[in-house]
C-alpha cells in the first residue's frame, strides 16, 4: 500500500511551493519522497521531479496544434493523460516499493469540480496501484480579508471535495503573509474552524457586489488547516493531519511513532532557533 497527496488549488495558491517545502520536510523526518508534476503549464520546477507530464505532452504544443487557449489546453492535456494512463502507471511502478508520492496538479479549478478527467486519472491510479491518497486543497490566505472571496473559496472547496470523493484537507497557504493583506474581520480561528458564517453577513452587506446575496443562509462544515513553508511547526501539524486522513499512521505504527518524534524534535529545534534570533534582535535594539 502506497500513500501520498493530491495537491490542488487555484492558480497562484502555492501548489508548487507547497510540494517543494513538503517534500523537503518529509525527507527531513526520514521518508523517501517522489514529486510527480502533472501540470503541463508548470515549466519552472523548484523541486527534483521524479515524473514530469511534459515528457508525455507539452501545453505549448497542444495550444499551437489545436488552436486552444491555456484553459482549453489544460483540459485537453488531462484528457490525453487519462487516455494514456498506462504511461503514468509504468513511471510510478518503480517508486511504489518505498516512496511517498506528491502529485502536483494544474491550477485550473474546473478540472476538479466540473470535468471528470483529473478525477478519473486519480481513481484509476488508486485502483490499479493500490494508492491511499489525500486531496490537499490550497487556498490563498489573502481571501480571508474579503468575506465574499472567503465564502466563494469555501464553496469551491466543498464542490471539489464532493467531486473528487477523496479524503480532503483544505489548507490556507501563504499564512505568513496574511498580515500584509489588511485587518481580518475576526480572529484567524474563525476562518480555520469555519464557524457560523452568518457573522459575516454584516460585512457582506457593506459590499455592493455581495449585498444582493444577503438572503443566502450559510451552513458549510469544513475544517481548514494553515501552512507556511517558512514555519516547520505548521508543516508538521499538517503532515500529522494528512497521515490520519489517508491511514498512513496505521500502516506502520512503529515507523509512524518514530517519524512523529522527529516532527516534534524538528519543530522544537526550529522554534528554539526563532527564539534565539528574537533574543538577539532584542539585544541589538
C-alpha positions as CSV (number, residue, x, y, z in Angstrom):
1,X,0.0,0.0,0.0
2,X,1.4,3.4,-1.1
3,X,0.5,6.7,0.4
4,X,0.6,10.3,-0.9
5,X,-1.1,13.6,-1.6
6,X,-3.0,15.1,-4.5
7,X,-2.1,18.8,-4.3
8,X,-4.7,21.0,-5.9
9,X,-5.9,24.6,-5.8
10,X,-6.5,27.8,-7.8
11,X,-3.7,29.4,-9.8
12,X,-1.2,31.2,-7.6
13,X,-2.3,29.4,-4.4
14,X,1.2,28.0,-3.9
15,X,0.9,24.3,-5.0
16,X,4.5,24.1,-6.4
17,X,5.9,25.9,-3.4
18,X,3.9,23.6,-1.2
19,X,5.2,20.5,-2.9
20,X,8.8,21.8,-2.7
21,X,8.5,22.6,1.0
22,X,6.5,19.4,1.9
23,X,9.0,17.2,0.1
24,X,11.9,18.7,2.0
25,X,10.2,18.3,5.3
26,X,9.2,14.7,4.7
27,X,12.8,13.9,3.7
28,X,13.9,15.5,6.9
29,X,11.8,13.1,9.0
30,X,13.0,10.1,7.1
31,X,10.6,9.5,4.2
32,X,11.6,8.8,0.6
33,X,9.6,11.2,-1.5
34,X,8.7,11.4,-5.2
35,X,7.1,14.5,-6.6
36,X,5.1,14.0,-9.7
37,X,4.4,17.1,-11.8
38,X,1.1,16.7,-13.7
39,X,0.8,20.4,-14.6
40,X,2.0,20.8,-18.3
41,X,1.9,24.6,-17.7
42,X,4.5,24.4,-14.9
43,X,7.8,24.8,-16.7
44,X,9.8,26.1,-13.8
45,X,10.1,23.5,-11.0
46,X,12.0,24.3,-7.8
47,X,11.9,20.6,-6.7
48,X,13.5,17.5,-8.1
49,X,10.9,15.9,-10.3
50,X,10.5,12.1,-10.4
51,X,7.9,12.2,-13.2
52,X,7.1,15.1,-15.4
53,X,4.0,15.2,-17.6
54,X,6.0,17.3,-20.1
55,X,7.7,14.0,-21.1
56,X,4.2,12.9,-22.4
57,X,2.6,16.1,-23.6
58,X,3.5,19.8,-23.7
59,X,0.9,22.6,-23.2
60,X,2.6,24.8,-25.8
61,X,2.4,22.1,-28.4
62,X,-1.3,21.5,-27.6
63,X,-2.2,25.2,-27.9
64,X,-0.4,25.5,-31.2
65,X,-1.6,22.3,-32.9
66,X,-5.3,22.6,-31.7
67,X,-5.6,26.4,-31.6
68,X,-6.6,26.3,-27.9
69,X,-6.1,28.8,-25.1
70,X,-4.4,27.9,-21.8
71,X,-7.6,26.6,-20.2
72,X,-8.6,24.5,-23.2
73,X,-5.1,23.2,-23.5
74,X,-5.1,22.0,-19.9
75,X,-8.4,20.3,-20.3
76,X,-7.1,18.6,-23.4
77,X,-3.9,17.6,-21.6
78,X,-5.8,16.0,-18.7
79,X,-7.9,14.1,-21.2
80,X,-4.8,12.9,-23.0
81,X,-3.3,11.8,-19.7
82,X,-6.4,9.8,-18.9
83,X,-6.2,8.1,-22.2
84,X,-2.5,7.3,-21.7
85,X,-2.8,6.4,-18.0
86,X,-0.6,3.3,-18.8
87,X,2.3,5.7,-19.3
88,X,1.9,7.2,-15.9
89,X,1.4,3.8,-14.3
90,X,4.6,2.5,-15.8
91,X,6.5,5.5,-14.5
92,X,5.1,5.1,-11.0
93,X,5.6,1.4,-10.6
94,X,9.4,1.6,-9.8
95,X,8.6,4.1,-7.0
96,X,5.9,2.1,-5.2
97,X,8.2,0.0,-3.0
98,X,9.4,2.7,-0.7
99,X,8.3,6.2,-1.8
100,X,5.7,8.6,-0.5
101,X,4.0,10.4,-3.5
102,X,3.2,14.1,-4.1
103,X,1.1,14.8,-7.2
104,X,1.4,18.4,-8.3
105,X,-1.8,19.1,-10.4
106,X,-2.7,22.1,-12.6
107,X,-4.3,25.1,-11.1
108,X,-7.4,25.2,-13.4
109,X,-10.2,24.8,-10.8
110,X,-12.7,23.4,-13.3
111,X,-10.7,20.3,-13.6
112,X,-11.6,19.3,-10.0
113,X,-15.3,20.2,-9.7
114,X,-16.6,20.2,-13.2
115,X,-14.6,18.0,-15.6
116,X,-14.0,14.3,-14.8
117,X,-10.6,13.7,-16.4
118,X,-8.4,14.6,-13.4
119,X,-10.7,12.6,-11.1
120,X,-10.6,9.6,-13.5
121,X,-6.8,9.7,-13.5
122,X,-6.6,9.7,-9.7
123,X,-9.2,6.9,-9.4
124,X,-7.5,4.7,-12.0
125,X,-4.2,5.0,-10.2
126,X,-5.8,4.2,-6.8
127,X,-7.5,1.1,-8.3
128,X,-4.5,-0.2,-10.3
129,X,-1.7,0.7,-7.9
130,X,-3.5,0.4,-4.5
131,X,-2.7,4.0,-3.6
132,X,-4.1,5.8,-0.4
133,X,-4.3,9.4,-1.3
134,X,-5.5,12.6,0.4
135,X,-6.5,15.7,-1.6
136,X,-4.8,18.8,-0.2
137,X,-6.7,21.8,-1.4
138,X,-4.7,25.1,-1.1
139,X,-6.5,28.4,-0.7
140,X,-4.5,31.7,-0.7
141,X,-4.9,33.2,2.8
142,X,-5.5,36.6,1.3
143,X,-9.1,35.5,0.6
144,X,-9.8,35.7,4.3
145,X,-9.5,39.5,4.1
146,X,-12.6,39.7,1.9
147,X,-15.8,38.0,3.2
148,X,-17.2,37.4,-0.3
149,X,-14.0,35.8,-1.5
150,X,-13.7,33.7,1.6
151,X,-17.3,32.3,1.2
152,X,-16.5,31.7,-2.5
153,X,-13.4,29.7,-1.5
154,X,-15.4,27.6,0.9
155,X,-18.0,26.8,-1.7
156,X,-15.2,25.9,-4.2
157,X,-13.6,23.6,-1.6
158,X,-16.9,21.9,-0.8
159,X,-17.6,21.4,-4.5
160,X,-14.1,20.0,-5.1
161,X,-14.4,17.6,-2.1
162,X,-17.7,16.2,-3.3
163,X,-16.5,15.8,-6.9
164,X,-13.2,14.1,-6.1
165,X,-14.5,11.8,-3.4
166,X,-11.1,11.6,-1.6
167,X,-10.1,12.3,2.0
168,X,-9.9,16.1,1.8
169,X,-7.9,18.7,3.7
170,X,-8.3,22.4,3.0
171,X,-5.1,24.5,3.6
172,X,-4.7,28.2,3.9
173,X,-1.4,28.8,2.1
174,X,0.9,31.9,2.4
175,X,-0.3,32.3,6.0
176,X,3.0,34.1,6.9
177,X,1.8,37.0,4.6
178,X,-1.7,37.3,6.0
179,X,-0.9,40.5,8.0
180,X,0.0,42.3,4.8
181,X,-3.5,41.8,3.3
182,X,-5.2,44.0,5.9
183,X,-7.1,43.5,9.1
184,X,-9.4,40.5,9.3
185,X,-13.0,40.8,10.4
186,X,-12.4,38.1,13.0
187,X,-9.6,36.1,14.6
188,X,-7.9,33.5,12.4
189,X,-9.6,30.7,14.3
190,X,-12.9,31.8,12.8
191,X,-11.6,31.2,9.3
192,X,-9.8,27.9,10.0
193,X,-12.7,26.4,12.0
194,X,-15.3,27.7,9.5
195,X,-17.5,28.9,12.3
196,X,-21.0,30.4,11.9
197,X,-20.8,32.2,8.6
198,X,-23.8,34.3,9.4
199,X,-21.5,36.5,11.4
200,X,-20.0,37.6,8.0
201,X,-23.4,38.9,6.8
202,X,-22.9,42.4,8.2
203,X,-19.6,42.6,6.3
204,X,-21.1,41.2,3.1
205,X,-23.9,43.7,3.2
206,X,-21.4,46.6,3.2
207,X,-20.0,45.3,-0.1
208,X,-22.3,46.3,-3.0
209,X,-21.1,43.3,-5.0
210,X,-22.3,40.8,-2.5
211,X,-25.1,42.7,-0.8
212,X,-27.7,41.3,-3.2
213,X,-27.0,37.8,-1.8
214,X,-27.9,38.8,1.8
215,X,-30.8,36.3,1.7
216,X,-28.4,33.4,1.4
217,X,-28.0,31.3,4.6
218,X,-24.6,29.7,5.0
219,X,-24.1,26.3,6.5
220,X,-20.8,24.9,5.4
221,X,-19.0,22.4,7.6
222,X,-15.3,22.3,6.7
223,X,-12.0,22.3,8.5
224,X,-9.1,24.4,7.3
225,X,-5.5,23.9,8.2
226,X,-2.8,26.5,7.8
227,X,0.5,26.2,6.0
228,X,3.6,28.3,5.7
229,X,6.7,26.9,4.1
230,X,8.8,29.1,6.5
231,X,7.1,27.6,9.6
232,X,8.1,24.0,10.3
233,X,5.6,23.6,13.1
234,X,2.7,24.3,10.7
235,X,4.1,21.8,8.2
236,X,4.5,19.2,11.0
237,X,0.9,19.7,12.2
238,X,-0.3,19.4,8.6
239,X,1.6,16.2,8.0
240,X,0.0,14.6,11.1
241,X,-3.4,15.6,9.8
242,X,-2.8,14.2,6.3
243,X,-1.4,11.0,7.8
244,X,-4.5,10.4,9.8
245,X,-6.8,11.1,6.8
246,X,-5.2,8.6,4.4
247,X,-4.3,6.0,7.0
248,X,-0.5,6.3,6.9
249,X,-0.2,6.3,10.7
250,X,-2.0,2.9,10.8
251,X,0.1,1.2,8.1
252,X,3.2,1.1,10.2
253,X,2.6,2.3,13.8
254,X,6.2,1.9,14.9
255,X,7.6,3.8,12.0
256,X,5.0,6.5,12.4
257,X,5.8,6.9,16.1
258,X,9.5,7.4,15.1
259,X,8.6,10.0,12.4
260,X,6.2,11.9,14.8
261,X,9.0,12.1,17.3
262,X,11.2,13.5,14.6
263,X,8.5,16.0,13.7
264,X,8.4,17.1,17.4
265,X,12.2,17.4,17.5
266,X,12.4,19.3,14.3
267,X,9.7,21.8,15.2
268,X,11.2,22.3,18.6
269,X,14.6,22.9,17.1
270,X,13.2,25.4,14.7
271,X,11.2,27.2,17.4
272,X,14.4,27.4,19.6
273,X,16.2,28.9,16.7
274,X,13.5,31.5,16.2
275,X,13.5,32.4,19.9
276,X,17.3,32.8,19.9
277,X,17.0,35.0,16.8
278,X,14.4,37.2,18.5
279,X,16.6,37.5,21.6
280,X,19.5,38.6,19.5
281,X,17.3,41.1,17.8
282,X,16.0,42.5,21.2
283,X,19.6,42.8,22.5
284,X,20.6,44.7,19.4
285,X,17.8,47.2,20.0
